[in-house]
C-alpha cells in the first residue's frame, strides 16, 4: 500500500511541475486521465488503511457511549471513494499542492460523531478526551467552534495507537441536527464550480442555520492543552 502511495505521488508531482493546480477547475469531468488514476489510487490507499484500523478504533469510540451520549452516523464512518477523490482535488487546488500532498493532509477518512445531551456536554467532552488519550490516542488538533458562524461543535483530529488518522466530532442533539440539515449549503460553499451568487446565497443560509443552535453551558470554554508541538 505504501508503494502505491509512492507511485501515485510521483505521478502527481511530475504532472504538477508542469501545471499549476489553481488553473484547473475542480470538476471530475474535466480532469485528465492521469489525474483521475492518481486520485483513485490515493483514495483507495487511504480507504484500505482506514478499513484495516476501523474495528479497533470503532471499539474504542463505542467505549465513549453511555447514558445521554451516543455515536451516530456509523454507517458512514469511512469516507466514500468518490467523496474522497473530490476532497483530494479540492484541497490540492486550495492549498496549491500536488495530489499526493493533499491526500497526506486528509484527516477524516475515518470519522465519528459523539452526540451528548446539552446538560452533560461540557463535562463529558473532557472525560471522553481523557479516555481516548489514556487508551493511547494522540490529539493532533482540537478545534472548539462553538460561537462560530458556520459550525457549532467541537472537531478533534486524532492519531490512533497504530498511527491512523481519525476524526471525532462532539455535538449536541440539536447541533448535529442542524449540521445535517445545512449540509447542502455547505457543499455549495465548498464547490469550486459554484457561482459567486450561489456561494453568497449558501453563506447567508449557513449562517442562518447555525444561529438556531443553542450553545450548552460552558461549551465555548472547553479546551485541550495536551497537543504536542
C-alpha positions, 0 to 999 in steps of 0.5 A: 500500500505504501508503494502505491502511495509512492507511485501515485505521488510521483505521478502527481508531482511530475504532472504538477511541475508542469501545471499549476493546480489553481488553473484547473477547475475542480470538476471530475469531468474535466480532469485528465486521465492521469489525474483521475488514476492518481486520485483513485489510487490515493483514495483507495490507499487511504480507504484500505488503511482506514478499513484495516484500523476501523474495528479497533478504533470503532471499539474504542469510540463505542467505549465513549457511549453511555447514558445521554451520549451516543455515536451516530452516523456509523454507517458512514464512518469511512469516507466514500471513494468518490467523496474522497477523490473530490476532497483530494482535488479540492484541497490540492487546488486550495492549498496549491499542492500536488495530489499526493500532498493533499491526500497526506493532509486528509484527516477524516477518512475515518470519522465519528460523531459523539452526540451528548445531551446539552446538560452533560456536554461540557463535562463529558467532552473532557472525560471522553478526551481523557479516555481516548488519550489514556487508551493511547490516542494522540490529539493532533488538533482540537478545534472548539467552534462553538460561537462560530458562524458556520459550525457549532461543535467541537472537531478533534483530529486524532492519531490512533495507537497504530498511527491512523488518522481519525476524526471525532466530532462532539455535538449536541442533539440539536447541533448535529441536527442542524449540521445535517440539515445545512449540509447542502449549503455547505457543499455549495460553499465548498464547490469550486464550480459554484457561482459567486451568487450561489456561494453568497446565497449558501453563506447567508443560509449557513449562517442562518442555520447555525444561529438556531443552535443553542450553545450548552453551558460552558461549551465555548470554554472547553479546551485541550492543552495536551497537543504536542508541538 
